[in-house]
Amino acid sequence: LRFQAVEIGIGSFAVVPAHATVAEGKVLPIERPMFILNKPVKMFYSLESEEAKIPEETPIVHPDFEAITANTHFRHEIVDHCVQETLLCFAGALRDNKEVEFSFR
């Protein structure tokens, strides 16, 4: 399968197939990024969101820190620490009701 979801502790991130309507009513296949917070996180922060779901047939995996380490040349501990710091930053933004935007290349 081409698509998979990555579980990062507080939710899952995936790129899923979708369709966009463009000029003259034509439909264009696209890939849509999605992040779905886990239910306990939504409940803890009293968050409401649309019920978007990652397709059931999408396999869910955990980050492969060894592969990330090999591709970035950072030690495993640094990669793990960066992920943890990002999650703490995200949790703080949720707590303070701030808007958060992540950009990916």
C-alpha positions as CSV (number, residue, x, y, z in Angstrom):
1,L,0.0,0.0,0.0
2,R,1.1,3.5,-0.8
3,F,-0.6,5.3,2.0
4,Q,0.0,4.7,5.7
5,A,-0.7,6.6,9.0
6,V,2.0,7.4,11.6
7,E,0.9,7.2,15.2
8,I,2.8,9.8,17.3
9,G,1.3,9.3,20.7
10,I,-1.3,12.0,20.7
11,G,-2.8,11.1,17.4
12,S,-2.1,9.9,13.9
13,F,-0.9,11.7,10.8
14,A,-1.6,10.5,7.3
15,V,-1.8,11.6,3.7
16,V,-5.0,10.2,2.2
17,P,-6.4,10.2,-1.3
18,A,-9.1,12.8,-2.0
19,H,-10.7,14.7,-4.8
20,A,-10.9,18.4,-5.6
21,T,-13.3,20.1,-7.9
22,V,-11.5,22.5,-10.2
23,A,-12.5,24.7,-13.1
24,E,-15.5,23.7,-15.2
25,G,-16.5,21.1,-12.6
26,K,-13.6,18.8,-13.4
27,V,-12.5,16.5,-10.5
28,L,-8.8,16.2,-9.8
29,P,-7.3,13.5,-7.6
30,I,-5.2,14.9,-4.7
31,E,-3.4,13.8,-1.6
32,R,-4.8,15.4,1.6
33,P,-2.8,15.6,4.8
34,M,-4.7,14.8,7.9
35,F,-3.9,14.8,11.6
36,I,-6.4,13.0,13.9
37,L,-6.1,13.6,17.6
38,N,-6.6,10.6,19.9
39,K,-9.9,10.7,21.8
40,P,-8.3,11.0,25.3
41,V,-6.4,14.1,24.1
42,K,-9.6,15.6,22.7
43,M,-11.4,14.8,26.0
44,F,-8.6,16.1,28.2
45,Y,-8.5,19.5,26.4
46,S,-12.3,19.6,25.8
47,L,-11.8,19.9,22.1
48,E,-14.4,19.4,19.4
49,S,-13.5,18.6,15.8
50,E,-15.2,17.3,12.7
51,E,-15.3,13.6,12.6
52,A,-12.7,13.1,9.9
53,K,-11.3,9.6,9.8
54,I,-8.3,8.0,8.3
55,P,-9.5,5.2,6.0
56,E,-9.8,1.8,7.8
57,E,-7.6,0.1,5.2
58,T,-4.7,2.5,5.9
59,P,-2.0,0.7,8.0
60,I,-0.9,2.5,11.1
61,V,2.8,2.5,12.0
62,H,5.0,4.1,14.6
63,P,7.8,6.5,13.6
64,D,10.9,4.6,12.5
65,F,13.5,6.4,14.5
66,E,16.3,4.3,13.1
67,A,15.4,5.2,9.5
68,I,15.0,8.9,10.5
69,T,18.4,8.8,12.2
70,A,20.0,7.2,9.1
71,N,18.5,9.8,6.8
72,T,19.2,12.8,8.9
73,H,22.6,11.8,10.4
74,F,21.3,12.8,13.9
75,R,21.6,10.4,16.8
76,H,18.5,8.5,17.8
77,E,18.3,10.4,21.1
78,I,18.3,13.7,19.3
79,V,15.5,12.6,16.9
80,D,13.5,11.2,19.8
81,H,14.0,14.4,21.8
82,C,12.9,16.6,18.9
83,V,9.7,14.6,18.6
84,Q,9.0,14.9,22.3
85,E,9.7,18.7,22.3
86,T,7.3,19.1,19.3
87,L,4.6,17.2,21.1
88,L,5.1,19.3,24.3
89,C,4.9,22.5,22.2
90,F,1.7,21.2,20.6
91,A,0.2,20.3,23.9
92,G,1.0,23.7,25.3
93,A,-0.7,25.4,22.3
94,L,-3.8,23.2,22.8
95,R,-3.8,24.1,26.5
96,D,-3.6,27.8,25.7
97,N,-6.2,27.6,22.9
98,K,-3.6,28.8,20.3
99,E,-3.7,28.0,16.6
100,V,-0.9,25.6,15.5
101,E,0.4,25.1,12.0
102,F,2.9,22.5,10.9
103,S,4.6,22.6,7.5
104,F,6.1,19.6,5.8
105,R,8.2,19.4,2.7
